[in-house]
Every structure is written in structure tokens, then in C-alpha cells.
Amino acid sequence: MGEARAGRRRLWRWRRNALRRRTDVVEAWAVLLALALMVCGGAAGGWLVHGATTRLFEERRAEASPVGAVLLRDAPPAAWSNSGSTDNTVRGKVRWTARDGTRHTGHARVPAGERAGDRVTVWTDARGRIVREPPGPAESVTGAAMLAAVAVTLWCLLVLTVLALLRARWNRARLAAWDRAWSETGPRWTSGSGLT
């Protein structure tokens, strides 16, 4: 019985009654529209961001290729980070041969502690320039899902912010209407009672 009463209380803006104002109905429709926008817009935006991010990661994987290189100088030992863990790669000078047969030298991320002359793998683009190792399939799925979740969250926050601003405006308008109504009614209530 209490649940039925609570349900009726939540839907009071939709029922006809003498206390319902036009702004109450508009606000109820706005809340319903905001909910629909969050669900439909969030799903569509998340799907679009996920698809675009997945395509971007696939393009990066297609453009980059692993190439064998020779380390020209000893790589420094692993560096300790502020979190207490070690980074297994350091910057080192390497020489590699591009697909077109030209030789290149440059700096790339190499395993820490390697010696000069050791073979290492670097990633290059179609022009033979060193690039970062592209994310693998599992990292791509995780990254795309995280970006999609961020996009959905930001969309929902935007819709809720607009709704909150509209509701604040409607509340100010209702308070102003109540002040006007009280300024008309108040003197009639207090004029003969001796309270003024």
C-alpha cells in the first residue's frame, strides 16, 4: 500500500489537480526527455566513439611494423619510477634497415641493460621512421571501451547539467509567482486580524 502511494506521489505532475501548474507538466516532460536522451544518446555516442577508436587503433597497427635493429650503445639499467616499480625499457641509439633497403640510425625504446651490438626490435612507419609500438588487440579493445565509457559519462553529465539549469530557472519562476500571489493575498488575510 505504501509503494502505491509513493508511486502516485512521484507521478503527481502527470495527474490533473488544482495545484498542478503548467511548469510542473513541462518539467515532467523535460525529465522524461532527459532520460531518453541519456539512454539513446549515450548508447549512440558510446557506439560511435568505440567504433572510431577501434578503427584508429587498427590503422596504427597497419601502418607500423616491427623491424630488427642493432643497439649502437649500451642501454642504461632500468629506471625506478615514483611508484616503486621499474620501467623495462629505456631510450637507446639503434641502427636499422628500412623496407626499401636504406640504413637509418635513431633513438628508440629498447630493453634496459642490453649491450651494444645486441639485436632489438623497433617499430617503424611506412617511411622507415621509428614510431611507438602500436597497442595490441586486447589493449585496443580495453582502450576503446574506456573511451566509450568516458564519452557516455560526459554526455549524461551534459544532459543532467542542462536539466538542472532548466529546473533552477523554473524554480525561480515558481518562487516569483508565489511572491506575486502572496503580495495579492497576504494583505487580505492580515488586514482585519490586527496582525499588521
Salt bridges, closest charged atoms under 4 A:
ASP24 OD1 - ARG13 NH1 3.42
ASP24 OD1 - ARG21 NH2 3.12
ASP24 OD1 - ARG174 NH1 3.17
GLU27 OE1 - ARG13 NH1 3.13
GLU27 OE2 - ARG167 NE 2.45
GLU27 OE1 - ARG174 NH2 2.81
ASP74 OD2 - ARG115 NH1 3.54
ASP87 OD2 - ARG109 NH2 2.98
ASP125 OD2 - ARG129 NH2 2.90
